Amino acid sequence: MSTLEEWGATITETTAYRTPVIAYNIPGLRDSVYQHLCLHVSGLGDVEQLAKAITHLLTDHELRSRLAENAYRHT
């Protein structure tokens, strides 16, 4: 997870391989993805919120599949 990108190229590259994304809700990352393509973590550096998002993505198979497919179609 990058926090220093101005555009979020890693997100664009990742979604091309049907990999769901968890991204901080910060300029650059926020601007390079849409809500239906990834999970946003609102607090930059909030490790607890990040852990919850990771757990949610790993345990909710339907969500993970939907985000992955939406991301792939969008790229």
Secondary structure as a PSIPRED ss2 file (coil, helix, strand):
# PSIPRED VFORMAT (PSIPRED V4.0)

   1 M C   1.000  0.000  0.000
   2 S C   1.000  0.000  0.000
   3 T C   1.000  0.000  0.000
   4 L C   1.000  0.000  0.000
   5 E C   1.000  0.000  0.000
   6 E C   1.000  0.000  0.000
   7 W C   1.000  0.000  0.000
   8 G C   1.000  0.000  0.000
   9 A H   0.000  1.000  0.000
  10 T H   0.000  1.000  0.000
  11 I H   0.000  1.000  0.000
  12 T H   0.000  1.000  0.000
  13 E H   0.000  1.000  0.000
  14 T H   0.000  1.000  0.000
  15 T H   0.000  1.000  0.000
  16 A C   1.000  0.000  0.000
  17 Y C   1.000  0.000  0.000
  18 R C   1.000  0.000  0.000
  19 T C   1.000  0.000  0.000
  20 P C   1.000  0.000  0.000
  21 V E   0.000  0.000  1.000
  22 I E   0.000  0.000  1.000
  23 A E   0.000  0.000  1.000
  24 Y E   0.000  0.000  1.000
  25 N C   1.000  0.000  0.000
  26 I C   1.000  0.000  0.000
  27 P C   1.000  0.000  0.000
  28 G C   1.000  0.000  0.000
  29 L H   0.000  1.000  0.000
  30 R H   0.000  1.000  0.000
  31 D H   0.000  1.000  0.000
  32 S H   0.000  1.000  0.000
  33 V C   1.000  0.000  0.000
  34 Y C   1.000  0.000  0.000
  35 Q H   0.000  1.000  0.000
  36 H H   0.000  1.000  0.000
  37 L H   0.000  1.000  0.000
  38 C E   0.000  0.000  1.000
  39 L E   0.000  0.000  1.000
  40 H E   0.000  0.000  1.000
  41 V E   0.000  0.000  1.000
  42 S C   1.000  0.000  0.000
  43 G C   1.000  0.000  0.000
  44 L C   1.000  0.000  0.000
  45 G C   1.000  0.000  0.000
  46 D C   1.000  0.000  0.000
  47 V H   0.000  1.000  0.000
  48 E H   0.000  1.000  0.000
  49 Q H   0.000  1.000  0.000
  50 L H   0.000  1.000  0.000
  51 A H   0.000  1.000  0.000
  52 K H   0.000  1.000  0.000
  53 A H   0.000  1.000  0.000
  54 I H   0.000  1.000  0.000
  55 T H   0.000  1.000  0.000
  56 H H   0.000  1.000  0.000
  57 L H   0.000  1.000  0.000
  58 L H   0.000  1.000  0.000
  59 T H   0.000  1.000  0.000
  60 D C   1.000  0.000  0.000
  61 H H   0.000  1.000  0.000
  62 E H   0.000  1.000  0.000
  63 L H   0.000  1.000  0.000
  64 R H   0.000  1.000  0.000
  65 S H   0.000  1.000  0.000
  66 R H   0.000  1.000  0.000
  67 L H   0.000  1.000  0.000
  68 A H   0.000  1.000  0.000
  69 E H   0.000  1.000  0.000
  70 N H   0.000  1.000  0.000
  71 A H   0.000  1.000  0.000
  72 Y H   0.000  1.000  0.000
  73 R H   0.000  1.000  0.000
  74 H H   0.000  1.000  0.000
  75 T C   1.000  0.000  0.000
